[in-house]
Amino acid sequence: MRETSIARNYAEALLALAGKAKETAGFGALISALGDAVSGDANLQHFLEAPQISAAQKSAVLGKALADKAPRAFVLFVQKLVHNRRQMLIPAIATEYHDLLDAAEGRVHARVTVARAYDAAATESLTKALSAAIGKTVVPHLTVDERIIGGVVVRVGDTVMDGSVRRKLGKLRTALVGAR
């Protein structure tokens, strides 16, 4: 819990920096790439965690590595993380940053389960319908589960909208058994 709060505070600061630079998407891509690198590269993890390497040395290495790939404000932000010994929170900061950016831009992510794979046109149509129903821009994350038989199951946060044929058949079965 504490680390999530700390990561969110840093993400808010990064979003403010990105807003000033008018580069919210660019900073998002950079923090995501850096977060993925920290999560996925054992050598980078060991380097960032190593107590025998000073914060100044870590900052210098990261500054050189990012100098030609990122705006100066972003590099300084990362160096400040290292100075404050929060560099291992970079993946969590990336997650929080994107959550804050989505909220600021009126986007929600929906986990959408369908019975069959959708083509691009069907996905676009589904996205428009969900956006109209929810009142925000919906970013669907589709998964295929043939067990729902047909229809869709949409999860946005804690809200579940089940329009599956399987659920409808279950309700019909319950009604028929109850009518006996």
Disulfide bonds with the S-S distance in Angstrom:
none
